[in-house]
Amino acid sequence: MPHKVATPVQMFVSPGPKPNGLQAADDGLWYIDQGDNNVYKLDWQTGATLTEMPTETIHSSGITIGDGHLWIASTYSCEIVCCDIETGKTIERYKSPGAGINATREHLDISAGRKSEPTGDHGLEWKDGHIYIASPPSQFVHVVEVATWKEVHRFKAPGFRVHGIAWAEEEGTMWVADTSMGTVSRHRVEDGRCYDAFRVPDPVQVHGMTIRDNVLWYADDRGPIGRLHVSMEPDF
């Protein structure tokens, strides 16, 4: 059976230096920039900046909208930060459920000249009072009840560097991107069972990911933001 391969189509270049988390909304494409830690909302057609505001986050990698607020994965402070959607100001901070050392950096120590420190989570999604949190260090997607900030479920992510996540049209399933392995796969949230997968060819790296009208959008942290042209039906 041949591999299914997406065709990345760049739509525009991010206004900030290092686009990471993406979130689709009717009024525009939201993204958090890991370089300047600003939140941007972009026009879907032109990429023009509709909104830009600073946040009190550090090297952030994920963003979603829920309960009228922005939620941002502040990766280098190991926090999920709830922010005002109009100003970007911090409302509340929560501990990242998956903080730790990435598998790709476990071998690094002081003698290597770049000892690894714990980092936090990446892609975020929201549904019914729960936040879904993709964590490269733990290699899980964690499900947290926001009202209590208690983890109520988790499922294993494929690969070793999970990043962007996005709800699939099929109820109860989610698209999950692994940046380093260059794959995107669809999983049942209940148990992580995989139902579809495709490759994203070099040199594109999928960091942020979201979905609009059943089309996946990606952010490559070197600047490009675009769409992944691929059949959303399994080829088996």
GUDREN-687682 format. One record per residue (C-alpha): residue in one letter; x, y, z; residue number from 1. Coordinates in Angstrom, 2 decimals. Layout:
a:X:Y:Z:NUM
...
This chain:
m:0.00:0.00:0.00:1
p:1.57:3.35:-1.03:2
h:2.12:6.09:1.51:3
k:-0.37:8.95:1.45:4
v:1.54:12.22:1.04:5
a:0.18:15.75:1.49:6
t:1.02:18.68:-0.76:7
p:1.78:21.74:1.39:8
v:0.55:24.97:-0.19:9
q:1.96:28.12:1.36:10
m:-0.70:30.82:1.61:11
f:1.35:33.59:3.24:12
v:4.25:34.31:5.58:13
s:3.68:35.09:9.23:14
p:4.10:38.69:10.40:15
g:6.05:37.46:13.45:16
p:9.43:35.70:13.37:17
k:8.43:32.19:14.50:18
p:4.79:31.08:14.08:19
n:3.81:28.13:16.21:20
g:0.31:27.33:17.55:21
l:-2.68:27.88:15.23:22
q:-6.41:28.16:15.93:23
a:-9.12:28.56:13.32:24
a:-12.01:30.94:14.00:25
d:-14.76:32.44:11.88:26
d:-13.26:35.91:12.16:27
g:-9.69:34.93:11.31:28
l:-6.71:32.63:11.82:29
w:-5.22:33.03:15.30:30
y:-1.61:32.14:15.98:31
i:0.93:32.45:18.77:32
d:4.49:33.38:17.81:33
q:7.28:31.60:19.68:34
g:9.77:34.32:18.77:35
d:8.06:37.50:20.02:36
n:5.35:35.80:22.16:37
n:2.69:37.93:20.49:38
v:-0.76:36.71:19.50:39
y:-1.86:37.50:15.95:40
k:-5.18:37.16:14.17:41
l:-4.78:37.02:10.40:42
d:-7.16:37.45:7.48:43
w:-7.87:34.04:5.97:44
q:-7.45:35.22:2.39:45
t:-4.56:37.65:2.49:46
g:-2.70:36.93:5.73:47
a:-3.07:40.59:6.71:48
t:-2.80:41.24:10.44:49
l:-6.21:41.97:11.94:50
t:-5.08:41.84:15.56:51
e:-1.70:41.81:17.28:52
m:-1.11:41.88:21.03:53
p:1.65:40.89:23.44:54
t:1.28:38.08:25.96:55
e:3.02:37.27:29.22:56
t:4.17:33.88:27.97:57
i:7.57:32.40:27.12:58
h:8.46:30.72:23.81:59
s:4.86:29.60:23.35:60
s:3.83:26.75:21.08:61
g:0.05:26.33:21.21:62
i:-3.16:28.36:21.23:63
t:-6.89:27.72:21.38:64
i:-10.10:29.57:22.22:65
g:-12.47:28.47:24.96:66
d:-14.97:30.01:27.37:67
g:-14.44:33.38:25.70:68
h:-10.69:33.42:26.39:69
l:-7.42:32.62:24.67:70
w:-5.46:29.67:26.05:71
i:-1.74:29.57:25.32:72
a:0.86:26.89:25.93:73
s:3.76:28.84:27.45:74
t:6.31:26.18:26.64:75
y:9.38:27.48:28.43:76
s:7.58:28.36:31.66:77
c:5.78:24.98:31.63:78
e:2.37:26.61:31.93:79
i:-0.97:26.87:30.18:80
v:-1.96:30.53:30.37:81
c:-5.52:31.84:30.11:82
c:-5.47:35.27:28.43:83
d:-8.00:38.01:27.74:84
i:-9.04:37.67:24.11:85
e:-9.15:41.46:23.64:86
t:-5.88:42.46:25.32:87
g:-3.72:39.37:25.73:88
k:-3.39:40.08:29.46:89
t:-3.03:37.09:31.77:90
i:-6.17:35.95:33.57:91
e:-4.81:32.77:35.15:92
r:-1.84:30.42:34.94:93
y:-1.96:26.63:35.19:94
k:0.73:23.98:35.42:95
s:1.51:22.09:32.20:96
p:0.41:18.46:32.59:97
g:3.14:17.05:30.36:98
a:6.22:19.08:31.32:99
g:9.57:17.32:31.20:100
i:12.55:16.60:28.94:101
n:11.92:15.76:25.29:102
a:13.09:12.28:24.28:103
t:15.33:13.82:21.62:104
r:17.23:15.74:24.31:105
e:17.54:13.22:27.11:106
h:21.14:12.45:26.14:107
l:22.31:16.06:26.38:108
d:24.22:17.14:29.45:109
i:26.62:19.86:30.51:110
s:29.50:18.15:28.73:111
a:27.54:18.46:25.48:112
g:27.37:22.20:26.01:113
r:23.58:22.31:25.98:114
k:22.07:20.61:29.00:115
s:18.34:20.27:28.54:116
e:15.86:21.86:30.92:117
p:12.23:20.83:31.28:118
t:9.82:22.36:28.79:119
g:6.05:22.29:28.54:120
d:3.28:21.63:26.11:121
h:2.47:22.50:22.50:122
g:-0.78:22.15:20.54:123
l:-4.11:22.92:22.24:124
e:-7.79:22.30:21.52:125
w:-10.96:23.01:23.52:126
k:-14.22:21.10:23.83:127
d:-17.02:21.08:26.41:128
g:-15.07:22.64:29.27:129
h:-12.00:20.50:28.66:130
i:-8.67:21.47:27.16:131
y:-6.73:18.97:25.06:132
i:-2.98:19.42:25.42:133
a:-0.30:17.90:23.15:134
s:2.93:17.35:25.04:135
p:6.25:16.43:23.39:136
p:7.97:15.60:26.71:137
s:5.31:13.11:27.82:138
q:4.39:12.00:24.28:139
f:0.71:12.10:25.23:140
v:-2.31:14.22:24.48:141
h:-3.65:15.14:27.91:142
v:-7.32:15.98:28.57:143
v:-7.82:18.40:31.47:144
e:-11.07:19.53:33.05:145
v:-10.58:23.28:33.18:146
a:-12.84:23.99:36.18:147
t:-10.70:21.81:38.46:148
w:-7.50:21.63:36.41:149
k:-7.52:17.86:36.87:150
e:-6.41:15.46:34.16:151
v:-9.35:13.21:33.32:152
h:-7.90:11.29:30.38:153
r:-4.87:10.96:28.13:154
f:-3.97:9.06:24.98:155
k:-0.58:8.17:23.53:156
a:0.63:10.35:20.68:157
p:2.46:8.74:17.76:158
g:6.13:9.47:17.23:159
f:8.39:11.39:19.57:160
r:7.60:15.09:19.04:161
v:3.87:15.69:18.96:162
h:2.92:19.29:18.16:163
g:-0.24:20.57:16.46:164
i:-3.66:19.00:17.02:165
a:-7.03:19.65:15.40:166
w:-10.52:18.19:15.66:167
a:-11.48:15.88:12.79:168
e:-14.92:15.83:11.19:169
e:-15.40:12.29:12.46:170
e:-16.84:12.61:15.96:171
g:-14.47:11.72:18.77:172
t:-11.33:11.78:16.63:173
m:-8.46:14.23:16.34:174
w:-5.67:14.99:13.86:175
v:-2.24:14.87:15.50:176
a:1.00:16.16:13.95:177
d:4.49:14.94:14.75:178
t:6.94:17.61:13.66:179
s:10.13:15.58:13.63:180
m:8.68:12.52:11.89:181
g:6.81:14.55:9.29:182
t:3.50:12.81:9.83:183
v:-0.11:13.72:10.56:184
s:-2.48:11.01:11.79:185
r:-6.10:10.76:12.94:186
h:-6.78:9.14:16.32:187
r:-9.76:8.18:18.41:188
v:-9.53:10.23:21.59:189
e:-11.04:7.45:23.68:190
d:-8.04:5.17:23.29:191
g:-5.62:6.63:20.73:192
r:-6.52:4.11:18.02:193
c:-5.27:5.34:14.62:194
y:-7.62:5.56:11.62:195
d:-5.65:7.53:9.02:196
a:-2.19:8.97:8.41:197
f:-0.17:10.84:5.82:198
r:3.32:12.22:5.37:199
v:4.31:15.87:4.99:200
p:7.37:16.11:2.71:201
d:10.53:18.03:3.51:202
p:11.34:20.84:3.89:203
v:7.97:21.71:5.45:204
q:7.71:21.13:9.19:205
v:4.26:21.13:10.76:206
h:4.44:22.96:14.09:207
g:1.06:24.60:14.58:208
m:-2.00:22.95:13.05:209
t:-5.71:23.73:12.85:210
i:-8.66:22.88:10.63:211
r:-11.23:24.91:8.69:212
d:-13.90:23.49:6.39:213
n:-12.22:20.09:6.72:214
v:-8.91:21.45:5.41:215
l:-5.85:21.29:7.65:216
w:-3.73:24.42:8.00:217
y:-0.13:24.37:9.19:218
a:2.47:26.78:10.53:219
d:6.15:26.10:9.88:220
d:8.14:27.95:12.54:221
r:10.46:29.41:9.89:222
g:7.59:31.60:8.66:223
p:5.29:29.84:6.18:224
i:1.60:29.38:6.96:225
g:-0.49:27.33:4.57:226
r:-2.80:24.43:3.83:227
l:-2.17:20.70:3.51:228
h:-3.78:19.40:0.33:229
v:-4.55:15.73:0.98:230
s:-7.52:13.40:0.87:231
m:-9.20:13.32:4.26:232
e:-10.46:9.78:3.60:233
p:-8.32:6.73:4.46:234
d:-6.82:5.04:1.37:235
f:-7.16:1.50:2.72:236
